[in-house]
Amino acid sequence: MDTHLSAAHWIYLAGIVVILITMALRKNIVVPAVVATLLTAWVFSGSIVTGLASIFNASLVAAHELFNIFLIIAFVTAMLGALREMGADRLMVAPFRRVMRAGTSSFVVLAIVTYVISLFFWPTPAVPLVGAVLIPVAIRAGMSPLSVGMVIAIAGQGMALSSDYIIKVAPGISATAAGVDTDGVADKALVLSLIVGLVALAITYLTQRRTWQKPSPDLLVDWENKADKLGVPISADSPGDTGSVGTPGSGRGGDAPVPVGGASGSAEVHAVTATTVLAHAESDPATTSRSLSAKAFATIVPLAYLTLIVYLLLGKFTSLVPPLQGGEAAGIVGGIAAMLLFAACLTNNKRAFLESSSTHIVDGLVFAFKAMGIVLPIAGFFFIGNGDFSAQILGMPKGTTGPALLFDLINAALSHVAPNAFLIAFTVLFVGLIAGLEGSGFSGLPLTGSLSGALGTAAGMDPSTLAAIGQMGNIWSGGGTLVAWSSLVAVAGFARVPVLTLARKCFLPVMTGLALCTVFAILVF
């Protein structure tokens, strides 16, 4: 596995180290990421022009890869804005209040629903579904937005996706590279994913419970207002705080809160206003009509998404309807949100229907980019280390294979690893974690799979076990729990919390679970 490392490799490695140190210091990492992109491209190509162009190209490639997430956030946020105008958002959560009455019950329901949907259809459609229907209920029940985001990320992007037991794309890639049976990897990955997920959820429950408050409608009002107002930072780490929404900026803990709630009395004013309106509903025909519309949409929205889930299930297990892939399902989620947005705007004001629809879409896009846009230059730096994207970022001719700087560095480091079971297993886990830094949980699977096939016999371990361990590292890291430039941006967007804060808070629970699952795999499998 000898790999010749050029100066560009060392510059890229230095960039990773600086970014990790900057994150550990809880500072903004955009500038280090951009500078590292410039220097890496400059040294690799020998041209300052290519280096400067790579700054733009890296963000452009990242935007291309992540824009589907931005659009889903925008459409669902726009839909919720239109529903909020008529009060349907509050009525929509009513059926879940019997079960999600407090923080603990909400915690359990969020975890189970997210896991089940993500296990069958991947987290891409799961996050918008949960974000549109269950997150508001959990917030009203007293959970902090940060703990909501942690539960969804751990149960969906982590526990469900790391096993990928139903669709089996990840086990298939790992097994093919390792030269072993897919079902063997899938079965072991399922067990390991449950260990990591349950440990991480338990730690999250114990550490975040102190931030929860007593159930109150005002919590939901305040959380909703955070998408509309600016300028009053609210720390997501403070006990009892409802969290903040923001971009990964330069504020406290490396995250600058952006849209946050207004003064402490705003929720009370909103609640009093709503109560007054309802009190006069009988004497005001317009208000009565609006109330009926709110009730109708409070029923239609959950039913629309429930219909999508039933359709996905039928496509998966029967031949009654054509099956949908993960990307298609996500597109349908966005399409449903758009049509419901238009219907709600038409109901709210027929004369201003066209204008209000456009306004809500713009507001949704502004919210998506204000909260998540800053991740693009960060993702661009890690994409330049991936052979699938580096050629485009470096301006190389089409059809040319770009340098795989990140994987070359990993291969070079592995040449110094001794064949010991514990050392090999944790090394494969570490390789998976590092490979996931570029934000794609699947791109490193061929590497960890091939390493598992090559090192398993020398370490006295089943290669399928090593492949499952490597799969855990890849997907828990890049799939959307540990790095802020992955699909974690979608979770943070719907929970309305800073994405870097969410990634930092998930680190200890997830890493603890990964360490325990690796020890379990060594001793049991």
Secondary structure per residue as TSV (DSSP state, phi and psi in degrees):
chain	resnum	aa	ss	phi	psi
A	1	M	-	360.0	26.7
A	2	D	-	-65.7	130.0
A	3	T	-	-130.0	127.8
A	4	H	-	-76.8	123.6
A	5	L	-	-103.3	126.1
A	6	S	-	-91.8	178.6
A	7	A	H	-62.2	-33.1
A	8	A	H	-63.9	-36.1
A	9	H	H	-61.2	-44.4
A	10	W	H	-68.9	-36.3
A	11	I	H	-64.4	-42.5
A	12	Y	H	-63.5	-43.5
A	13	L	H	-61.6	-42.7
A	14	A	H	-60.9	-38.9
A	15	G	H	-61.9	-42.3
A	16	I	H	-61.3	-45.4
A	17	V	H	-61.6	-44.8
A	18	V	H	-62.9	-41.6
A	19	I	H	-64.7	-43.3
A	20	L	H	-64.2	-40.7
A	21	I	H	-65.3	-42.0
A	22	T	H	-62.4	-40.9
A	23	M	H	-65.0	-39.9
A	24	A	H	-62.7	-31.6
A	25	L	T	-83.5	1.0
A	26	R	T	60.4	45.2
A	27	K	-	-116.4	167.9
A	28	N	-	-68.7	135.4
A	29	I	-	-109.5	9.0
A	30	V	H	-66.9	-48.7
A	31	V	H	-61.5	-48.7
A	32	P	H	-57.6	-38.5
A	33	A	H	-65.7	-42.7
A	34	V	H	-67.2	-44.8
A	35	V	H	-62.8	-41.7
A	36	A	H	-65.0	-36.9
A	37	T	H	-62.2	-46.1
A	38	L	H	-58.9	-50.3
A	39	L	H	-66.6	-40.8
A	40	T	H	-62.3	-48.0
A	41	A	H	-66.0	-39.7
A	42	W	H	-62.4	-49.7
A	43	V	H	-66.3	-40.0
A	44	F	H	-65.5	-44.1
A	45	S	H	-90.1	-23.1
A	46	G	S	77.2	12.1
A	47	S	-	-127.9	125.9
A	48	I	H	-67.6	-28.9
A	49	V	H	-63.7	-45.9
A	50	T	H	-63.0	-38.1
A	51	G	H	-61.2	-46.4
A	52	L	H	-66.4	-42.0
A	53	A	H	-65.0	-29.8
A	54	S	H	-65.0	-28.0
A	55	I	H	-61.0	-45.4
A	56	F	H	-70.7	-46.3
A	57	N	H	-61.9	-38.7
A	58	A	H	-63.5	-45.1
A	59	S	H	-67.7	-34.5
A	60	L	H	-66.4	-43.8
A	61	V	H	-63.8	-43.3
A	62	A	H	-61.8	-40.9
A	63	A	H	-62.9	-39.9
A	64	H	H	-62.1	-39.7
A	65	E	H	-76.7	-28.2
A	66	L	H	-107.4	-5.4
A	67	F	H	-65.8	-26.6
A	68	N	H	-61.1	-36.3
A	69	I	H	-65.8	-42.3
A	70	F	H	-60.6	-42.7
A	71	L	H	-67.2	-40.4
A	72	I	H	-62.5	-45.3
A	73	I	H	-58.0	-44.1
A	74	A	H	-63.6	-47.7
A	75	F	H	-67.3	-43.2
A	76	V	H	-67.6	-39.7
A	77	T	H	-63.4	-41.5
A	78	A	H	-62.6	-43.7
A	79	M	H	-60.4	-45.6
A	80	L	H	-63.7	-32.9
A	81	G	H	-64.4	-42.1
A	82	A	H	-67.5	-38.8
A	83	L	H	-66.6	-34.8
A	84	R	H	-66.3	-30.9
A	85	E	H	-60.5	-36.5
A	86	M	H	-97.1	-3.5
A	87	G	T	84.7	9.7
A	88	A	H	-71.3	-25.4
A	89	D	H	-63.1	-37.5
A	90	R	H	-72.4	-39.0
A	91	L	H	-70.8	-29.5
A	92	M	H	-63.7	-30.5
A	93	V	T	-86.8	-6.4
A	94	A	G	-56.8	-42.8
A	95	P	G	-61.5	-24.4
A	96	F	G	-88.5	-7.7
A	97	R	T	-68.3	-26.0
A	98	R	T	-66.1	-31.0
A	99	V	T	-97.0	-46.1
A	100	M	-	-94.1	66.4
A	101	R	-	-88.7	-20.8
A	102	A	S	-143.9	178.9
A	103	G	H	-61.2	-44.4
A	104	T	H	-64.4	-48.7
A	105	S	H	-63.3	-37.9
A	106	S	H	-65.1	-40.9
A	107	F	H	-56.2	-48.7
A	108	V	H	-66.3	-46.1
A	109	V	H	-63.3	-43.9
A	110	L	H	-58.3	-45.7
A	111	A	H	-63.7	-47.2
A	112	I	H	-66.5	-47.9
A	113	V	H	-63.7	-45.7
A	114	T	H	-61.4	-43.6
A	115	Y	H	-63.0	-46.1
A	116	V	H	-64.1	-47.8
A	117	I	H	-63.7	-43.9
A	118	S	H	-68.1	-33.8
A	119	L	H	-65.3	-37.3
A	120	F	H	-86.7	-32.9
A	121	F	H	-129.1	8.8
A	122	W	-	72.6	159.6
A	123	P	H	-70.1	-15.9
A	124	T	H	-55.9	-51.0
A	125	P	H	-81.3	-17.6
A	126	A	H	-69.1	-42.3
A	127	V	H	-62.3	-47.3
A	128	P	H	-62.9	-37.9
A	129	L	H	-62.3	-50.5
A	130	V	H	-66.2	-39.0
A	131	G	H	-63.2	-36.8
A	132	A	H	-79.2	-28.3
A	133	V	H	-112.5	-46.3
A	134	L	T	-97.9	-29.8
A	135	I	H	-58.9	-46.1
A	136	P	H	-58.4	-34.3
A	137	V	H	-68.0	-42.6
A	138	A	H	-64.2	-39.2
A	139	I	H	-63.6	-44.5
A	140	R	H	-63.9	-31.5
A	141	A	T	-77.2	-6.1
A	142	G	T	114.5	-9.1
A	143	M	-	-68.0	144.4
A	144	S	-	-78.1	148.8
A	145	P	H	-55.6	-35.0
A	146	L	H	-64.5	-45.0
A	147	S	H	-67.2	-33.3
A	148	V	H	-61.2	-47.7
A	149	G	H	-61.6	-39.4
A	150	M	H	-63.9	-43.7
A	151	V	H	-62.4	-46.0
A	152	I	H	-65.1	-43.4
A	153	A	I	-64.2	-45.4
A	154	I	I	-67.2	-44.9
A	155	A	I	-73.0	-36.7
A	156	G	I	-93.9	-72.1
A	157	Q	I	-62.6	-26.2
A	158	G	I	-95.7	-76.1
A	159	M	I	-63.4	-43.5
A	160	A	I	-76.1	-47.7
A	161	L	H	-71.8	-32.6
A	162	S	H	-67.2	-27.1
A	163	S	H	-89.8	-38.3
A	164	D	-	46.0	45.8
A	165	Y	T	-71.9	-26.7
A	166	I	T	-86.5	-53.5
A	167	I	T	-78.4	-36.1
A	168	K	-	64.1	34.1
A	169	V	H	-72.9	-49.6
A	170	A	H	-62.2	-50.0
A	171	P	H	-60.4	-33.4
A	172	G	H	-65.0	-43.3
A	173	I	H	-65.4	-47.3
A	174	S	H	-60.6	-45.2
A	175	A	H	-67.4	-41.1
A	176	T	H	-61.6	-44.3
A	177	A	H	-67.3	-32.7
A	178	A	H	-86.8	-12.3
A	179	G	T	73.5	34.3
A	180	V	S	-127.3	177.5
A	181	D	-	-74.9	137.6
A	182	T	H	-62.9	-43.5
A	183	D	H	-62.8	-33.6
A	184	G	H	-62.9	-43.8
A	185	V	H	-67.3	-42.4
A	186	A	H	-63.0	-44.1
A	187	D	H	-62.9	-43.7
A	188	K	H	-70.8	-37.5
A	189	A	H	-64.0	-36.3
A	190	L	H	-62.1	-46.2
A	191	V	H	-63.5	-46.6
A	192	L	H	-64.3	-38.5
A	193	S	H	-65.1	-37.4
A	194	L	H	-66.5	-38.3
A	195	I	H	-62.9	-50.4
A	196	V	H	-60.8	-46.9
A	197	G	H	-65.0	-45.3
A	198	L	H	-67.3	-38.9
A	199	V	H	-63.7	-46.2
A	200	A	H	-64.2	-40.1
A	201	L	H	-66.6	-39.0
A	202	A	H	-63.4	-44.0
A	203	I	H	-65.9	-40.4
A	204	T	H	-60.3	-44.0
A	205	Y	H	-60.7	-45.1
A	206	L	H	-69.0	-36.4
A	207	T	H	-86.6	-28.1
A	208	Q	H	-96.9	-12.4
A	209	R	G	-59.5	-32.1
A	210	R	G	-67.0	-17.4
A	211	T	G	-88.1	-6.1
A	212	W	-	-81.4	154.1
A	213	Q	-	-120.2	174.4
A	214	K	-	-69.1	143.0
A	215	P	-	-55.4	137.1
A	216	S	-	-163.8	138.5
A	217	P	H	-61.6	-27.1
A	218	D	H	-64.1	-30.3
A	219	L	H	-62.8	-40.0
A	220	L	H	-68.8	-41.4
A	221	V	H	-61.0	-46.2
A	222	D	H	-62.9	-42.5
A	223	W	H	-64.6	-41.2
A	224	E	H	-65.2	-37.9
A	225	N	H	-66.6	-19.0
A	226	K	T	-67.6	-16.7
A	227	A	T	-84.4	-8.5
A	228	D	T	-115.8	-18.4
A	229	K	-	-119.6	158.6
A	230	L	B	-128.2	159.5
A	231	G	S	96.7	-5.4
A	232	V	-	-117.5	94.2
A	233	P	-	-63.3	136.4
A	234	I	-	-125.1	122.6
A	235	S	-	-74.3	126.7
A	236	A	T	-74.8	-10.1
A	237	D	T	-95.1	-10.6
A	238	S	S	-73.6	136.7
A	239	P	T	-57.9	132.7
A	240	G	T	79.6	0.1
A	241	D	-	-82.3	148.5
A	242	T	-	-86.9	2.1
A	243	G	-	91.7	177.6
A	244	S	-	-139.7	158.3
A	245	V	-	-111.2	140.0
A	246	G	E	-172.6	175.5
A	247	T	E	-91.4	159.4
A	248	P	S	-70.4	87.2
A	249	G	-	-116.3	-147.4
A	250	S	S	-107.6	21.3
A	251	G	S	-82.5	-156.4
A	252	R	G	-59.4	131.1
A	253	G	G	67.1	23.6
A	254	G	G	80.4	8.2
A	255	D	-	-131.2	120.4
A	256	A	E	-94.1	114.9
A	257	P	E	-61.5	139.6
A	258	V	-	-113.5	-85.5
A	259	P	B	-82.4	120.0
A	260	V	-	-135.9	169.1
A	261	G	-	-69.0	164.7
A	262	G	-	-83.4	-151.5
A	263	A	-	-64.7	163.8
A	264	S	T	-62.4	-22.5
A	265	G	T	-87.5	-4.0
A	266	S	H	-64.3	-38.4
A	267	A	H	-63.3	-40.3
A	268	E	H	-65.1	-41.3
A	269	V	H	-62.6	-44.2
A	270	H	H	-61.6	-43.7
A	271	A	H	-64.9	-42.0
A	272	V	H	-64.3	-41.7
A	273	T	H	-61.3	-45.3
A	274	A	H	-61.7	-41.5
A	275	T	H	-64.0	-41.6
A	276	T	H	-62.6	-42.7
A	277	V	H	-62.0	-44.8
A	278	L	H	-65.1	-33.8
A	279	A	H	-65.3	-29.2
A	280	H	T	-101.4	13.3
A	281	A	T	-61.2	-40.8
A	282	E	T	-67.4	-31.6
A	283	S	T	-90.7	-7.6
A	284	D	-	-119.6	104.6
A	285	P	H	-58.7	-37.5
A	286	A	H	-64.0	-41.0
A	287	T	H	-67.3	-38.8
A	288	T	H	-61.5	-43.2
A	289	S	H	-62.0	-41.8
A	290	R	H	-65.0	-37.8
A	291	S	H	-64.1	-40.9
A	292	L	H	-65.3	-38.9
A	293	S	H	-64.5	-40.3
A	294	A	H	-62.2	-43.0
A	295	K	H	-63.6	-39.2
A	296	A	H	-63.9	-46.8
A	297	F	H	-71.0	-29.9
A	298	A	H	-63.6	-23.8
A	299	T	H	-91.3	-40.0
A	300	I	H	-66.0	-43.0
A	301	V	H	-62.3	-52.6
A	302	P	H	-61.4	-37.8
A	303	L	H	-64.0	-36.7
A	304	A	H	-62.3	-45.0
A	305	Y	H	-74.6	-31.1
A	306	L	H	-64.8	-38.9
A	307	T	H	-61.1	-39.3
A	308	L	H	-62.9	-42.8
A	309	I	H	-61.8	-43.6
A	310	V	H	-62.5	-41.3
A	311	Y	H	-61.7	-43.8
A	312	L	H	-62.7	-40.0
A	313	L	H	-64.6	-43.7
A	314	L	H	-63.4	-39.1
A	315	G	H	-68.4	-29.6
A	316	K	H	-77.6	-41.8
A	317	F	H	-111.0	-7.5
A	318	T	-	-133.8	176.2
A	319	S	S	-107.8	15.1
A	320	L	S	-69.0	-35.3
A	321	V	S	-132.5	154.7
A	322	P	-	-68.6	138.3
A	323	P	-	-69.7	151.0
A	324	L	-	-108.5	142.8
A	325	Q	-	-86.6	169.6
A	326	G	H	-56.7	-43.5
A	327	G	H	-66.1	-37.9
A	328	E	H	-66.5	-40.7
A	329	A	H	-62.5	-41.9
A	330	A	H	-62.5	-39.4
A	331	G	H	-63.7	-37.9
A	332	I	H	-66.7	-38.0
A	333	V	H	-57.7	-46.8
A	334	G	H	-65.2	-38.8
A	335	G	H	-65.3	-41.4
A	336	I	H	-61.4	-43.9
A	337	A	H	-60.4	-40.7
A	338	A	H	-64.5	-44.8
A	339	M	H	-67.4	-38.4
A	340	L	H	-67.1	-34.9
A	341	L	H	-59.9	-49.4
A	342	F	H	-62.6	-41.9
A	343	A	H	-63.9	-41.3
A	344	A	H	-66.7	-41.0
A	345	C	H	-65.8	-38.1
A	346	L	H	-64.3	-38.6
A	347	T	H	-70.5	-38.8
A	348	N	H	-66.5	-43.9
A	349	N	-	-157.9	101.0
A	350	K	S	-64.2	-37.4
A	351	R	T	-70.0	-38.0
A	352	A	T	-100.5	21.0
A	353	F	H	-56.2	-49.3
A	354	L	H	-65.0	-43.3
A	355	E	H	-68.0	-43.6
A	356	S	H	-68.3	-35.0
A	357	S	H	-61.7	-46.4
A	358	S	H	-63.3	-40.2
A	359	T	H	-62.0	-43.7
A	360	H	H	-65.3	-37.9
A	361	I	H	-65.3	-43.7
A	362	V	H	-61.8	-43.7
A	363	D	H	-60.0	-39.6
A	364	G	H	-65.4	-41.7
A	365	L	H	-66.2	-41.5
A	366	V	H	-61.4	-43.7
A	367	F	H	-62.5	-44.2
A	368	A	H	-61.5	-44.7
A	369	F	H	-77.1	-34.2
A	370	K	H	-65.8	-36.6
A	371	A	H	-85.6	-30.6
A	372	M	H	-123.6	-12.4
A	373	G	T	-62.3	-26.2
A	374	I	T	-68.8	-14.7
A	375	V	H	-75.8	-14.9
A	376	L	H	-61.8	-51.1
A	377	P	H	-65.7	-27.6
A	378	I	H	-68.5	-47.5
A	379	A	H	-62.5	-35.0
A	380	G	H	-59.4	-38.4
A	381	F	H	-63.1	-43.9
A	382	F	H	-73.2	-27.4
A	383	F	H	-67.8	-29.3
A	384	I	T	-68.9	-16.6
A	385	G	T	-90.4	-1.2
A	386	N	S	-104.1	126.0
A	387	G	H	-61.0	-21.2
A	388	D	H	-73.4	-22.8
A	389	F	H	-119.7	-19.7
A	390	S	H	-63.6	-36.3
A	391	A	H	-61.3	-42.2
A	392	Q	H	-67.6	-40.3
A	393	I	H	-66.4	-38.2
A	394	L	T	-83.4	0.9
A	395	G	T	71.6	27.6
A	396	M	-	-78.7	155.3
A	397	P	-	-58.9	150.4
A	398	K	T	-62.2	140.0
A	399	G	T	91.1	-10.4
A	400	T	-	-84.1	137.8
A	401	T	-	-83.7	124.9
A	402	G	-	-82.4	167.2
A	403	P	-	-70.8	139.6
A	404	A	-	-102.3	72.7
A	405	L	H	-60.0	-43.7
A	406	L	H	-65.3	-46.0
A	407	F	H	-69.6	-33.3
A	408	D	H	-62.5	-41.6
A	409	L	H	-63.4	-41.4
A	410	I	H	-65.0	-44.1
A	411	N	H	-61.8	-39.4
A	412	A	H	-65.5	-40.3
A	413	A	H	-67.7	-34.1
A	414	L	H	-69.0	-19.2
A	415	S	T	-68.1	-10.6
A	416	H	T	-106.9	10.2
A	417	V	-	-89.4	132.2
A	418	A	-	-82.9	148.9
A	419	P	-	-78.2	71.8
A	420	N	-	-116.3	138.2
A	421	A	H	-56.0	-51.8
A	422	F	H	-64.6	-43.5
A	423	L	H	-66.6	-43.2
A	424	I	H	-64.3	-45.1
A	425	A	H	-61.6	-46.8
A	426	F	H	-71.9	-27.0
A	427	T	H	-67.6	-44.0
A	428	V	H	-62.4	-40.3
A	429	L	H	-60.8	-44.3
A	430	F	H	-64.7	-40.2
A	431	V	H	-60.2	-43.7
A	432	G	H	-61.1	-42.0
A	433	L	H	-62.0	-44.0
A	434	I	H	-68.4	-41.9
A	435	A	H	-61.6	-29.9
A	436	G	G	-75.1	-7.6
A	437	L	G	-62.1	-24.7
A	438	E	G	-79.9	1.1
A	439	G	S	93.4	1.5
A	440	S	-	-115.6	114.1
A	441	G	T	-69.1	-13.9
A	442	F	T	-102.8	-20.9
A	443	S	T	-67.4	-26.3
A	444	G	T	-89.6	-3.7
A	445	L	H	-62.9	-39.2
A	446	P	H	-60.6	-36.0
A	447	L	H	-67.1	-52.9
A	448	T	H	-66.5	-32.1
A	449	G	H	-66.7	-46.2
A	450	S	H	-65.6	-37.9
A	451	L	H	-63.8	-38.7
A	452	S	H	-63.5	-41.8
A	453	G	H	-65.7	-34.8
A	454	A	H	-81.2	-33.9
A	455	L	H	-100.0	-14.6
A	456	G	H	-58.3	-49.2
A	457	T	H	-63.8	-43.1
A	458	A	H	-63.1	-33.0
A	459	A	H	-89.3	-3.3
A	460	G	T	71.0	30.2
A	461	M	S	-123.4	154.6
A	462	D	-	-67.7	125.6
A	463	P	H	-56.6	-31.3
A	464	S	H	-66.1	-32.3
A	465	T	H	-67.1	-45.8
A	466	L	H	-62.6	-39.3
A	467	A	H	-63.4	-39.6
A	468	A	H	-65.7	-39.2
A	469	I	H	-63.3	-45.6
A	470	G	H	-61.7	-36.3
A	471	Q	H	-63.6	-39.1
A	472	M	H	-59.9	-47.0
A	473	G	H	-62.0	-45.2
A	474	N	H	-59.1	-52.6
A	475	I	H	-82.3	-37.5
A	476	W	H	-64.8	-29.6
A	477	S	I	-79.6	-63.3
A	478	G	I	-90.3	-12.8
A	479	G	I	-73.6	-19.6
A	480	G	I	136.6	33.4
A	481	T	I	-128.3	-30.4
A	482	L	S	-110.8	-24.2
A	483	V	-	-114.2	138.6
A	484	A	T	-79.1	-12.1
A	485	W	T	-102.5	24.9
A	486	S	S	-106.3	-161.1
A	487	S	T	-68.9	-0.9
A	488	L	H	-60.2	-23.1
A	489	V	H	-62.1	-32.5
A	490	A	H	-68.7	-43.4
A	491	V	H	-61.2	-47.7
A	492	A	H	-62.0	-36.7
A	493	G	H	-65.0	-44.3
A	494	F	H	-74.4	-33.0
A	495	A	H	-80.5	-15.3
A	496	R	T	61.4	54.6
A	497	V	S	-131.6	156.9
A	498	P	-	-63.2	130.8
A	499	V	H	-65.4	-36.1
A	500	L	H	-70.0	-34.7
A	501	T	H	-64.3	-41.5
A	502	L	H	-62.1	-44.8
A	503	A	H	-63.6	-40.9
A	504	R	H	-66.6	-39.3
A	505	K	H	-70.6	-28.7
A	506	C	H	-77.0	-15.3
A	507	F	H	-61.1	-54.3
A	508	L	H	-63.1	-49.8
A	509	P	H	-58.8	-43.7
A	510	V	H	-69.6	-45.0
A	511	M	H	-65.5	-35.9
A	512	T	H	-62.3	-45.5
A	513	G	H	-63.5	-39.1
A	514	L	H	-65.4	-41.3
A	515	A	H	-63.2	-44.5
A	516	L	H	-66.3	-40.2
A	517	C	H	-67.9	-33.3
A	518	T	H	-67.8	-43.1
A	519	V	H	-61.7	-43.1
A	520	F	H	-58.8	-44.9
A	521	A	H	-63.3	-39.1
A	522	I	H	-66.7	-41.6
A	523	L	H	-83.3	-28.3
A	524	V	H	-105.9	-46.6
A	525	F	-	-76.8	360.0
